[in-house]
């Protein structure tokens, strides 16, 4: 089944068992407690988020080629440095309604490009509806979009949801055209990574090293092809982007998600962050991967389970029976 079909089925299931969310949220917050969504809501919302980076890649590329109306404005909205420099204004966060408007203004061109319906528009209409229901269309925002030098670097974004009081790191899945994504996917060999000291302190019986899929590890922590202009590895960039957002929004939770390759990168990022001693990172981190391949061997699984036991991470792995990717 397509990602759209999956999210539609989850949406229907959630709708069939409604609850008074606003009352629940109000009660939890008035008691000083975080209002966790139920599992089905989390699954739906993170599935939508994991899908969102693909259309952004398409729109960004078409705007860079000058194929869309108001291309410069679109690039500035998506955080393109050259376009920002032209108008000298600080980038405002993009909202789902902005992307819907971009699609509507360019519907004829986009439809011809895809040769049919723009089925991924569903992702943004769902986000926009939920934001609007909360009374503030801007309550769900694409705070950070970083696809710069995507030819050799993993692409990601950071969304903020003021209704849910959370920040979400979203890694894009495999984009075959003009990126290194497939090369990284096919680096099946494992390589050792030191078990975080926080975990070793929690359980001395854990192995000193865990074995990680080489391609995923290098994309985040050891990418020698990232470009000389980028001093930091991708993981460090993600960390440096999300920490200020969390500092600005005390009490917010941190979610990490992604589809396929993005799910694997998200799982590895969540593992590293959850095992860190950085005070600004709220525990537990919630990691929801969609159609993710396996990230490591049994040593990684054992260490990850220890994170769950300590309450530092919450993990949901969504897969489809007919999808071979999560088996690899």
Residue pairs with C-beta under 8 A, 6 or more apart in sequence:
1 9
1 320
1 322
2 119
3 47
3 50
3 51
3 259
3 290
4 51
4 119
4 120
4 122
4 123
6 47
6 320
7 44
7 47
7 48
7 51
7 122
7 123
7 126
8 122
10 40
10 43
10 44
10 47
11 44
11 126
13 40
14 40
14 41
14 44
17 40
19 38
24 35
25 35
25 163
28 34
28 35
28 36
29 35
34 165
34 251
34 253
35 164
35 165
37 45
37 164
39 316
42 286
42 288
42 316
43 288
43 316
43 318
45 130
45 164
46 168
46 255
46 257
46 288
46 290
46 316
47 259
47 288
47 290
47 318
48 123
48 126
48 127
49 159
49 168
49 170
49 255
49 257
50 170
50 173
50 257
50 258
50 259
50 262
50 263
50 288
50 289
50 290
51 120
51 123
51 259
51 290
52 123
52 124
52 127
52 142
52 157
52 159
52 170
53 155
53 156
53 157
53 170
53 171
53 172
53 173
53 258
53 262
54 120
54 172
54 173
54 175
55 99
55 120
55 121
55 123
55 124
56 78
56 99
56 142
56 145
56 147
56 157
56 172
57 147
57 150
57 155
57 172
57 175
59 68
59 74
59 78
59 99
59 102
59 103
60 74
60 75
60 78
60 80
60 145
60 147
62 68
62 71
62 106
62 109
62 110
62 113
63 71
63 72
63 74
63 75
63 78
64 71
64 75
64 80
67 109
68 74
68 102
68 105
68 106
68 109
69 105
69 106
70 102
70 105
72 83
72 86
72 87
73 83
74 102
75 82
75 83
76 83
76 84
76 86
76 87
76 89
76 91
77 91
77 92
77 94
77 98
78 94
78 145
78 147
79 91
79 144
79 145
79 146
81 148
84 90
84 91
93 138
93 141
93 142
93 143
93 160
94 141
94 142
94 145
95 128
95 131
95 137
95 138
95 140
95 141
95 142
96 124
96 125
96 127
96 128
96 131
96 140
97 124
97 128
97 131
97 137
99 124
100 121
100 124
100 125
100 128
103 110
103 118
103 121
103 124
107 118
110 118
111 117
111 118
127 140
128 137
128 140
130 140
130 163
131 137
131 138
131 139
131 140
131 163
134 162
134 163
136 162
136 163
139 161
139 162
139 163
140 159
140 160
140 161
140 162
140 163
141 159
141 160
142 157
142 158
142 159
143 157
143 158
143 159
143 160
143 167
143 245
144 156
144 157
144 158
144 241
144 245
145 157
146 155
146 156
146 157
146 237
146 241
147 155
147 172
149 226
149 227
149 229
149 230
150 175
150 178
150 179
151 178
151 179
151 180
152 179
152 180
152 223
152 225
152 226
152 227
153 219
153 223
153 226
153 227
153 230
153 234
154 171
154 172
154 181
154 219
154 220
154 234
154 261
154 265
155 171
155 172
155 175
155 179
156 169
156 170
156 171
156 172
156 234
156 238
156 258
156 262
156 265
157 169
157 170
157 172
158 167
158 168
158 169
158 170
158 238
158 241
158 242
158 245
159 167
159 168
159 170
160 166
160 167
160 168
160 245
160 249
160 252
161 167
161 168
164 253
165 249
165 251
165 252
165 253
166 252
166 253
166 254
166 255
166 286
167 242
167 245
167 246
167 249
167 252
167 253
167 254
167 255
168 254
168 255
168 256
168 257
169 238
169 242
169 254
169 255
169 256
169 257
169 266
169 269
170 256
170 257
170 258
170 262
170 266
171 256
171 257
171 258
171 261
171 262
171 263
171 265
171 266
171 269
172 258
172 259
172 261
172 262
173 181
173 258
173 259
173 260
173 261
173 262
173 263
173 291
174 181
174 182
174 185
174 260
174 261
175 181
176 182
180 219
180 225
181 261
183 215
184 215
184 216
184 218
184 219
184 261
185 215
185 261
185 293
186 215
187 213
187 214
187 215
187 218
188 213
188 214
188 215
188 328
189 214
190 211
190 212
190 213
190 214
190 296
190 297
191 211
191 212
191 214
191 217
192 209
192 210
192 211
192 212
193 209
193 210
193 211
193 212
193 217
193 221
194 208
194 209
195 206
195 207
195 208
195 209
195 210
195 303
196 272
196 275
196 276
196 303
198 275
198 276
198 277
199 206
199 275
199 303
199 306
199 307
200 206
200 208
202 306
202 310
203 306
206 302
206 303
206 306
207 299
207 302
207 303
209 299
210 296
210 297
210 299
210 300
210 302
210 303
211 296
211 297
211 299
211 300
212 268
212 295
212 296
212 300
213 264
213 293
213 294
213 295
213 296
216 261
216 264
216 265
216 268
216 295
217 268
218 224
219 234
219 265
220 233
220 234
220 235
220 265
220 268
220 269
221 233
221 234
221 235
222 233
223 233
223 234
226 233
226 234
230 237
232 240
235 269
235 272
238 269
239 273
239 278
242 254
243 278
243 280
243 281
245 252
246 252
246 254
246 280
246 281
246 282
247 280
251 282
252 282
253 282
253 286
254 273
254 281
254 282
254 285
254 286
255 285
255 286
255 287
255 288
256 266
256 267
256 269
256 270
256 273
256 285
256 286
256 287
256 288
257 263
257 266
257 287
257 288
257 289
257 290
258 264
258 265
258 266
258 289
258 290
258 292
259 289
259 290
259 291
259 292
260 290
260 291
260 292
260 293
260 325
261 293
262 289
262 292
263 289
263 290
263 291
263 292
263 293
263 317
264 289
264 292
264 293
264 294
264 295
266 287
266 289
266 292
267 287
267 289
267 292
267 295
267 315
267 317
268 295
270 285
270 287
270 313
270 315
271 287
271 295
271 300
271 303
271 304
271 307
271 313
273 281
273 285
274 281
274 283
274 284
274 285
274 287
274 307
274 312
274 313
275 303
275 307
275 312
283 311
283 312
283 313
284 311
284 312
284 313
284 314
285 312
285 313
285 314
286 313
286 314
286 315
286 316
287 313
287 314
287 315
287 316
288 315
288 316
288 317
288 318
289 315
289 316
289 317
289 318
290 318
291 318
291 319
291 320
291 323
291 325
291 326
292 317
292 319
292 325
292 326
293 325
293 326
293 327
293 328
294 326
294 327
294 328
304 313
304 315
307 313
308 314
308 315
317 326
319 326
320 326
